[in-house]
Each structure stands twice: as C-alpha cells, then as structure tokens.
Amino acid sequence: RRRTEASAHGGFSAPRLQRTEVVVHGSGSASTMSREEEAARHSHGFSQGGAMDIDQTCPTDLKGRPFDLPVDSEHKACKIKILSFAKPHMRAFHLSWMSFFCSFVSTFAAAPLIPIIREDLDLTQSEVANAGIAAVTGTIMCRIALGTICDVVGPRYGVCLLLLGATPAVYGMALADGPISFILCRFFIGFALSCFVATQFWSSVMFNGKIVGTANATTGGWGNLGGGVTQFLMPAVYAGMLKYGPPFKAWRLSFFVPGSLHILVGTAVLFLSQDLPDGQYSEVIKSGQMAKANGLKVFVQGCKNYRTWCLVLTYGFCFGVELTMLNIIAPYLFDQFSLRLDIAGILASCFGLMNLFARSLGGLASDIAAQKYGMRGRLWCLWTIQTAEGILCIIMGRLFMTLPGTLVIMIFFSTLVQMAEGATYAVTPYVSKRSLGVVSGFVGAGGSAGSSITQAIFFKGTSYPTYDGITYMGAMVIGVTQIAVLPIYFPMWGGMFKGPKEGVTEEDYYLQDFEEAEVKEGIANSVIKFAKEAASERAADNRPANKTPQGISEV
C-alpha cells in the first residue's frame, strides 16, 4: 500500500487534506480511495458498536474550515461549549434558542397585560379565553409544515420566514380596536411559536446522539424561558410607556419591543448561521454528501410511524400544559389572590423561568438513563417525570386558598413540566432519521394542540373556577401519559417492559423508510451513518465500551 498526501500551508485555518490511497487487492487490481471514502469505511466499521467516533484528524466543513468542537463521523459536535458562539455548532445552538425565545415573548406578551387590555377593548371572559386558544392554535398546522420545510430546505429559512413573517402581527397589536382584531393578531403572532420545530431539528443535526437530549432540552428550555420573561418584561415595559401616554395607549406601545426583537433575531439567523455542520443545505446537496429530500415521501414516512403519534400525545400534556399555564397563571393570581398587576406578573413569571434549567435537566436525566439502559432508560425517565407532573398539577389546584402553598407547588410543578418536555425530545430524534423534521413538527404541534384542548375544556367560560380546571387538567395528564408512553417500542432497543427483538439492528429499522432502489442509489447513505452512531441507544451490556471519552458539556 502506497499513500501520498498533499497539503497546502499558510493562513490560520487548517486546510482540508486531500488524500489518495492506492489499494492493491488480492487479484492484483488497484483502486483509488478518497479521504472521504476512507473516513466512511472507517466509520462503518468502528461505529457499529455505537461509540462516539471522534475524528482525531483535523475535520473541516465543505469550505475547509476546521470545527471548534470535537466531532463524530457525521461532523456532529460531541461537546456543548456554552460560552462559545463559534460557527457552526454553537452558533446554531444559540441562534436557535434565541429565535424560539423571541417567539415566546411575543406570543404571550398580551397575557400579563390582560387586565388592562380587557378593560380597553371591553373583552368578555369568553373572548379572553378565545384569544388565548387562538395564540396556540395557529401554530399547529404551521409546525407540521415547518417540519417538512426543515427536511427539504433546512431550518435557517424556516426560522426567518416565521420571525419576519409574524412581525407585522406583533406591531398590529397596537392597532387592535375590538375582540376580533385582538384575537386575529394573537392567532397570527402564534405562528412564530413554530420556531420550536426548527430549534429541535437544528440541535438534532448539530449534536451527537450521546448529548442530543441535553442539547435539545437546553435550546428548547432557554427558548421557553421567553414565556416566563414576558410575564414581568411586558408589565415593566408598560410601566415605562406610561410616561408617554395613558394606560390605553401605553399597552399598545409596549408591543414595539417584541416586534423589534423579531426583526433583530430573524436577520441574524439568516446571515450569521448555517443549516448543517458541513454547510448550507444547498451546498451539502450540491457536493453529493446528501440527497435532495423528496418532500412527499418524507412526510408520509413520518406519519406512518406510530411512535410519532405517541410522542404527539405525550408532548401535548407537558408543553401543552406549559402553554396553558402561561396564558392563565397571571390572571389567575391577579383574580384569585387580589394581587397588583405587576406583582401577579412577577410571581407568574416563576412558572416560565424554570426553563432556565429544568428542561435541560430533563434532557440530561434522559441522557444519563440512556448511558446504562439505552432507549429503555429514556422511556422510563419520560414516564416517571410526566406522571409526577400530573400529580403536582392536581395538588396545585387544591391549594387555591393559600398563595404561599400555590407558589411553592407551582414551582415544582413547572420544573417537572419542563423536564418532561426535555425527556420527550430526547426520544424524538430516534423515531425516524429520514423524517426527522416531520416527526419534530408533529410532536411540536401536539404541544400546541394539547394547549388548545385543555384551555377549551377547562378554562373557557365560567362552568367552574380556574383552580378546579387545574385539578382536572392534572388528572388528564396522568391518564394520557399511560396511554402514550407505555406502547412505545423500538425493535432494536426494546420498550419499557419488553427487551429488544433478537437479530434486529439499527440499520434494519432506519432503512425501512427507504425503497431498495433508493438504498442502491445512495440516497440512504447519511441515514446508514446515523444508524451506526445510534447503536449507542442499546443497553450498556449490549454495546462495546466506548473507545473515546464523552463530554456532556464544556464551558
């Protein structure tokens, strides 16, 4: 075997090595192997055991730029470096949660100002409830559509479309003159909540399976944090705007703050980030490293997988519960305990502020459980957290006579809600590699649908008080969790009560989304590589020991 290497020197960035290798086969014939082909062959052999295969050379993207973080054979980052903003992994990490954060701030900006807005627009209790439902209903179909967009053209354009497209509706709140215009504005602003789908898709394609639960949970959690921040941010902005006009004008001016955030972050995503570790979607497809997705086939395969629908139900009663609470908690504290508007907003913000750490904690708990028990550990983790969430929801509803008791339980209840969200999206990336965006979109839409359902059933009208609605919602959470999580089963990894099916591999499972002709054409090559890495989801006693150290996070 003779090997020649040529490399160009100079400049700061390490050059992409072009290696040609002449291999003499037993028959005496010779073939040429590129660096990429050799890397793919090495990955095929080593990653079968599911170890985190970190490239020890100097891996680069399509333009020859070295990565700031250690990467695996798919060039997914193997560490999370929180204080870094380096392109592509950490740049995508931070811009994804920032975009979702902005969407949360704008979608729920009206909630803490409801006592002022309902007086100005002469809204009834039913109209206020309808506006809250509209805010989370508009995003349902939008999230499903965005999943397909992510699979076909990448997450960057999807985020920009949502943030910049919803900006006129945010500014339009200043012109609302009655129930209809107010409800319509909240409906269209809610479209921006679909940024969540792109956030989870982006993290899944940027970070290795060993830490994808933590990455997904952190970006999602910090984005959700906007729902807590807006509970005290908007009353504070409103108080500042009172210097420039009366109350009925000040609340309208307040919406220029979230509108400006949309423009700022949407522009940053468009010009400062990239879709994949190796480059933009169009560049990677043009290079031949990834096949152009067939939108219809991708959508159908995502819909056919029953695990998608199980997670839709699950997410509907963790994230859906969070959306519902963000809509009702400030008015509930204001009315039930006769608090001032600013105090009710500050206390209500505690529910959303748990996202600062709680959703990440759920993803981290799932990753830790998976280290020993694989996917079965992730499922048990999800079931335990969400069942406990339902129990605390019931307790919170029964403490309606005591403000301190309500607040203490609310904080623990919120923590479990966010943890369940993180644990759900630690499972989601493994349902279907080919239809990752579609699955993420449907699961995310399930959260919005769950909120619409719970608000319509428990908090619309005056059939019973809000605290009873909270109690009944907790009972529903427990029931749905049993129905949704228990049936989830992966043949190569097992489920909560049943082990894996003998002889079934990760490739068998993920390639069933492709026709034989597509596999021969190489359309499934990136999926095959993912399947090798996904072997890490086997139980520890069924996978070889890692040959490289793994890092969950690094500051």
Rosetta blueprint (number, residue, H / E / L):
1 R L
2 R E
3 R E
4 T E
5 E E
6 A E
7 S L
8 A L
9 H L
10 G L
11 G L
12 F L
13 S L
14 A L
15 P L
16 R L
17 L L
18 Q E
19 R E
20 T E
21 E E
22 V E
23 V E
24 V E
25 H L
26 G L
27 S L
28 G L
29 S L
30 A E
31 S E
32 T E
33 M E
34 S L
35 R H
36 E H
37 E H
38 E H
39 A H
40 A H
41 R H
42 H H
43 S H
44 H H
45 G H
46 F H
47 S H
48 Q H
49 G H
50 G L
51 A L
52 M L
53 D L
54 I L
55 D L
56 Q L
57 T L
58 C L
59 P L
60 T E
61 D L
62 L L
63 K L
64 G L
65 R L
66 P E
67 F L
68 D L
69 L L
70 P L
71 V E
72 D L
73 S L
74 E L
75 H L
76 K L
77 A E
78 C L
79 K L
80 I L
81 K E
82 I L
83 L L
84 S L
85 F L
86 A L
87 K L
88 P L
89 H H
90 M H
91 R H
92 A H
93 F H
94 H H
95 L H
96 S H
97 W H
98 M H
99 S H
100 F H
101 F H
102 C H
103 S H
104 F H
105 V H
106 S H
107 T H
108 F L
109 A L
110 A L
111 A H
112 P H
113 L H
114 I H
115 P H
116 I H
117 I H
118 R H
119 E H
120 D H
121 L L
122 D L
123 L L
124 T L
125 Q H
126 S H
127 E H
128 V H
129 A H
130 N H
131 A H
132 G H
133 I H
134 A H
135 A H
136 V H
137 T H
138 G H
139 T H
140 I H
141 M H
142 C H
143 R H
144 I H
145 A H
146 L H
147 G H
148 T H
149 I H
150 C H
151 D H
152 V H
153 V H
154 G L
155 P H
156 R H
157 Y H
158 G H
159 V H
160 C H
161 L H
162 L H
163 L H
164 L H
165 G H
166 A H
167 T H
168 P H
169 A H
170 V H
171 Y H
172 G H
173 M H
174 A H
175 L H
176 A L
177 D L
178 G L
179 P H
180 I H
181 S H
182 F H
183 I H
184 L H
185 C H
186 R H
187 F H
188 F H
189 I H
190 G H
191 F H
192 A H
193 L H
194 S H
195 C H
196 F H
197 V H
198 A H
199 T H
200 Q H
201 F H
202 W H
203 S H
204 S H
205 V H
206 M H
207 F E
208 N L
209 G L
210 K L
211 I L
212 V H
213 G H
214 T H
215 A H
216 N H
217 A H
218 T H
219 T H
220 G H
221 G H
222 W H
223 G H
224 N H
225 L H
226 G H
227 G H
228 G H
229 V H
230 T H
231 Q H
232 F H
233 L H
234 M H
235 P H
236 A H
237 V H
238 Y H
239 A H
240 G H
241 M H
242 L H
243 K H
244 Y H
245 G L
246 P L
247 P H
248 F H
249 K H
250 A H
251 W H
252 R H
253 L H
254 S H
255 F L
256 F H
257 V H
258 P H
259 G H
260 S H
261 L H
262 H H
263 I H
264 L H
265 V H
266 G H
267 T H
268 A H
269 V H
270 L H
271 F H
272 L H
273 S L
274 Q L
275 D L
276 L E
277 P L
278 D L
279 G E
280 Q L
281 Y H
282 S H
283 E H
284 V H
285 I H
286 K H
287 S H
288 G L
289 Q L
290 M L
291 A L
292 K L
293 A L
294 N L
295 G H
296 L H
297 K H
298 V H
299 F H
300 V H
301 Q H
302 G H
303 C H
304 K H
305 N L
306 Y H
307 R H
308 T H
309 W H
310 C H
311 L H
312 V H
313 L H
314 T H
315 Y H
316 G H
317 F L
318 C L
319 F H
320 G H
321 V H
322 E H
323 L H
324 T H
325 M H
326 L H
327 N H
328 I H
329 I H
330 A H
331 P H
332 Y H
333 L H
334 F H
335 D H
336 Q H
337 F L
338 S L
339 L L
340 R L
341 L H
342 D H
343 I H
344 A H
345 G H
346 I H
347 L H
348 A H
349 S H
350 C H
351 F H
352 G H
353 L H
354 M H
355 N H
356 L H
357 F L
358 A H
359 R H
360 S H
361 L H
362 G H
363 G H
364 L H
365 A H
366 S H
367 D H
368 I H
369 A H
370 A H
371 Q H
372 K H
373 Y H
374 G H
375 M H
376 R H
377 G H
378 R H
379 L H
380 W H
381 C H
382 L H
383 W H
384 T H
385 I H
386 Q H
387 T H
388 A H
389 E H
390 G H
391 I H
392 L H
393 C H
394 I H
395 I H
396 M H
397 G H
398 R H
399 L L
400 F L
401 M L
402 T L
403 L H
404 P H
405 G H
406 T H
407 L H
408 V H
409 I H
410 M H
411 I H
412 F H
413 F H
414 S H
415 T H
416 L H
417 V H
418 Q H
419 M H
420 A H
421 E H
422 G H
423 A H
424 T H
425 Y H
426 A H
427 V H
428 T H
429 P H
430 Y H
431 V L
432 S L
433 K L
434 R L
435 S L
436 L H
437 G H
438 V H
439 V H
440 S H
441 G H
442 F H
443 V H
444 G H
445 A H
446 G H
447 G H
448 S H
449 A H
450 G H
451 S H
452 S H
453 I H
454 T H
455 Q H
456 A H
457 I H
458 F H
459 F L
460 K L
461 G L
462 T L
463 S L
464 Y L
465 P L
466 T H
467 Y H
468 D H
469 G H
470 I H
471 T H
472 Y H
473 M H
474 G H
475 A H
476 M H
477 V H
478 I H
479 G H
480 V H
481 T H
482 Q H
483 I H
484 A H
485 V H
486 L L
487 P L
488 I L
489 Y E
490 F E
491 P L
492 M L
493 W L
494 G E
495 G E
496 M L
497 F L
498 K L
499 G L
500 P L
501 K L
502 E L
503 G L
504 V L
505 T L
506 E H
507 E H
508 D H
509 Y H
510 Y H
511 L H
512 Q L
513 D L
514 F L
515 E L
516 E H
517 A H
518 E H
519 V H
520 K H
521 E L
522 G L
523 I L
524 A L
525 N H
526 S H
527 V H
528 I H
529 K H
530 F H
531 A H
532 K H
533 E H
534 A H
535 A H
536 S H
537 E H
538 R L
539 A L
540 A H
541 D H
542 N H
543 R L
544 P L
545 A L
546 N L
547 K L
548 T L
549 P L
550 Q L
551 G L
552 I L
553 S L
554 E E
555 V L
